[in-house]
Amino acid sequence: MPEGIPTERAVNLNYYRNAAALAAFSFYRLLDEEEELFAKYYVKGQSVLDLACGMARTTLLLHELGMNVRGIDQSRLFIETARKRFPYLDLHEGSFDSLDEADSSYDHILLALNSIDYAFPVSQREAALRECARILKPGGTLIYSSHNIKSLHLCSPHYWNQIRWKLRNCADAFHDSRYILEAGQHTLYTSQQFVKKQTETVGLQFVELRGFKKIGVQTLDQYFSPYLHYVFRKLPKTSNG
């Protein structure tokens, strides 16, 4: 393990360095929430930085939608495989908490599939959000999803196929954030309040969130969804700075 990297972060990184991970992430379609948010906020020809892009699922589809997109992921295996599959895509190896990108250089930033929840410790997550705020153009958006800690309540219909795991972790639903060992990874579950406060601290303004459309009542869907999609915007500079 490289010196200075927490054991938990090393465990998470190793998860994406084998054939099983390649198989698990070799799917290429947009989630319903992604389709809706991309249609609402992205305009053909704009630039998108697709962080923790994995096997270039969203990188490929955003490219096909006419976006000027670059994908970055910390897994060398994922990036090398995606380059072989899609040699025409702009793909790079790198960590989302330390990016070689210019200030105010992208119209939009995307962190799909709850990827920011695998940052460890929380300080790495905060560093990633600071990088997003630095790289976004004024008025640009950050869209990312995060595991919803409230979905761990026993009354929630989700995770009942993992009943023993849910029973072990249901008490965490009463907290704002908790790292939980899930499928071999140290995963941060968060409340809406935690996500909004943490992201607004780096200078991004909350715009909206989307939950799964299951129950049909927005407040209930947001409460029970296993993860939520958040939209934040970098405020334009004012004449005072």
C-alpha positions in Angstrom: 0.0 0.0 0.0 1.5 3.4 -0.9 2.7 5.4 2.1 0.2 7.8 3.5 -3.0 6.3 1.9 -5.5 5.1 4.5 -6.2 1.4 4.5 -9.9 2.0 3.8 -9.1 4.1 0.7 -6.7 1.4 -0.6 -9.5 -1.2 -0.2 -11.8 0.9 -2.2 -9.2 1.5 -5.0 -8.4 -2.2 -5.2 -12.1 -3.0 -5.8 -11.7 -1.5 -9.3 -8.6 -3.4 -10.4 -9.9 -6.8 -11.4 -12.0 -8.7 -14.0 -15.1 -8.8 -11.8 -15.2 -5.0 -11.6 -14.7 -4.8 -15.4 -17.8 -7.0 -15.9 -19.9 -5.2 -13.3 -19.3 -1.7 -14.9 -19.5 -2.7 -18.5 -22.9 -1.4 -19.1 -23.7 1.6 -21.3 -27.0 3.4 -20.7 -28.1 6.5 -18.8 -30.2 6.3 -15.6 -33.6 7.9 -15.8 -32.4 10.7 -13.5 -29.3 11.3 -15.6 -31.4 11.6 -18.8 -33.7 14.2 -17.2 -30.9 16.3 -15.7 -28.7 16.2 -18.7 -31.6 17.3 -20.9 -32.3 20.2 -18.4 -28.8 21.5 -17.8 -26.5 20.4 -20.7 -26.4 22.1 -24.1 -24.8 20.5 -27.1 -21.3 21.8 -27.6 -20.7 22.6 -23.9 -17.8 21.1 -22.0 -18.3 18.4 -19.4 -15.6 16.9 -17.0 -16.8 13.3 -16.2 -15.0 12.5 -13.0 -14.6 8.9 -11.7 -15.9 8.0 -15.2 -15.2 4.3 -14.7 -15.6 2.4 -18.0 -16.6 5.6 -19.8 -20.3 4.9 -19.6 -21.4 8.5 -19.3 -18.4 9.8 -21.2 -19.5 7.8 -24.2 -23.1 8.8 -24.0 -22.3 12.5 -23.4 -20.0 12.4 -26.4 -22.9 10.9 -28.5 -25.1 13.7 -27.2 -22.7 16.3 -28.7 -20.9 17.4 -25.6 -17.2 18.2 -25.4 -16.4 15.7 -22.7 -13.3 14.4 -20.9 -13.3 11.4 -18.6 -11.0 10.9 -15.7 -10.8 7.8 -13.4 -8.3 6.6 -10.8 -8.4 3.0 -12.0 -5.8 2.4 -14.6 -7.5 -0.8 -15.6 -10.7 0.9 -16.3 -9.1 3.7 -18.3 -6.9 1.4 -20.4 -9.9 -0.9 -21.2 -12.2 2.1 -22.1 -9.5 3.5 -24.4 -9.4 0.2 -26.3 -13.1 0.2 -26.6 -13.5 3.9 -27.5 -10.2 5.2 -28.8 -11.9 8.4 -30.0 -12.8 9.5 -26.4 -10.7 11.8 -24.3 -9.9 9.6 -21.3 -7.2 10.1 -18.6 -6.0 8.5 -15.4 -6.3 10.7 -12.3 -7.8 11.3 -8.9 -10.8 13.5 -8.4 -9.2 15.3 -5.4 -6.1 16.5 -7.4 -6.8 17.4 -11.0 -4.5 18.8 -13.7 -7.2 21.1 -15.1 -7.2 24.9 -15.4 -9.4 27.1 -13.2 -12.8 27.9 -14.5 -12.3 25.6 -17.6 -15.5 23.5 -17.7 -19.2 24.3 -18.2 -20.2 21.2 -16.2 -18.8 18.5 -13.9 -20.4 15.1 -13.4 -19.7 12.5 -10.7 -22.0 9.6 -11.5 -23.0 6.4 -9.7 -22.3 7.7 -6.2 -18.6 7.7 -7.0 -17.8 10.5 -4.5 -19.0 8.3 -1.7 -16.0 6.1 -2.0 -13.6 8.9 -1.2 -11.9 8.2 2.1 -11.6 9.9 4.6 -14.2 12.7 4.4 -11.3 15.1 3.8 -10.7 13.5 0.4 -14.3 14.1 -0.5 -14.0 17.7 0.5 -10.9 18.1 -1.6 -12.7 16.7 -4.6 -15.5 19.2 -4.1 -13.0 22.0 -3.8 -11.5 20.9 -7.1 -14.9 20.9 -8.8 -15.6 24.4 -7.6 -12.1 25.5 -8.8 -12.5 24.0 -12.3 -16.1 25.0 -13.0 -16.9 28.1 -14.9 -19.1 30.7 -13.2 -22.6 29.6 -13.8 -21.6 26.0 -14.4 -23.1 23.0 -12.7 -21.9 20.1 -10.6 -24.2 17.0 -10.8 -23.5 14.1 -8.5 -25.3 11.4 -6.7 -24.8 10.2 -3.1 -26.1 7.2 -1.1 -29.1 8.4 1.0 -28.6 7.5 4.7 -32.3 7.8 5.4 -33.0 4.8 3.1 -31.5 2.7 5.9 -34.6 3.2 8.0 -36.4 -0.1 8.5 -39.6 1.4 7.1 -37.9 2.0 3.8 -38.6 -0.5 1.0 -35.1 -0.5 -0.3 -32.3 -2.9 0.7 -34.9 -5.5 1.9 -33.1 -8.0 -0.3 -30.1 -7.4 2.0 -32.1 -7.7 5.2 -29.2 -8.8 7.5 -27.0 -6.0 6.2 -29.9 -3.5 6.6 -30.6 -4.7 10.2 -26.9 -4.2 11.1 -26.9 -0.7 9.7 -30.4 0.7 10.2 -29.4 2.7 13.3 -27.1 4.8 11.1 -30.2 6.3 9.5 -30.5 8.6 12.4 -27.1 10.3 11.6 -26.1 12.8 9.0 -23.3 10.7 7.6 -21.6 7.3 8.2 -19.1 5.1 6.5 -20.6 1.7 6.0 -18.9 -1.4 4.7 -21.0 -2.4 1.6 -20.0 -5.0 -1.0 -16.4 -4.8 0.2 -16.1 -1.0 0.0 -16.1 1.7 2.6 -19.1 3.7 1.5 -20.2 7.1 2.8 -24.0 7.4 3.3 -25.2 10.9 3.7 -28.3 13.0 4.5 -29.5 15.8 2.3 -28.5 18.3 4.9 -24.9 16.9 5.0 -24.5 17.0 1.2 -25.9 20.6 0.9 -23.8 22.0 3.7 -20.6 20.3 2.6 -21.0 21.3 -1.0 -22.1 24.9 -0.4 -19.0 25.3 1.9 -16.8 25.1 -1.2 -18.7 27.9 -2.9 -21.4 26.0 -4.9 -25.1 26.8 -4.6 -27.7 24.1 -4.2 -30.2 24.0 -7.1 -32.2 20.8 -6.9 -32.2 17.1 -6.1 -33.9 14.1 -7.6 -34.9 10.8 -6.1 -36.3 7.6 -7.6 -39.8 7.9 -9.0 -41.3 5.0 -7.1 -44.1 6.2 -4.7 -45.2 9.2 -6.7 -44.9 11.7 -3.9 -41.7 13.7 -4.3 -40.9 14.1 -0.6 -41.4 10.4 0.0 -39.4 9.4 -3.0 -36.6 11.6 -1.9 -36.7 10.2 1.6 -36.8 6.5 0.6 -34.5 6.6 -2.5 -31.3 4.6 -2.0 -29.4 7.4 -3.5 -30.1 11.0 -4.6 -29.0 13.1 -7.5 -27.9 16.6 -6.5 -27.4 19.7 -8.7 -25.2 22.6 -7.6 -24.2 25.7 -9.5 -21.1 27.9 -9.3 -22.3 31.4 -8.8 -21.3 34.0 -11.4 -18.7 36.5 -10.3 -20.1 39.9 -9.2 -18.7 43.3 -9.8 -17.4 43.2 -6.2 -15.4 40.1 -6.8 
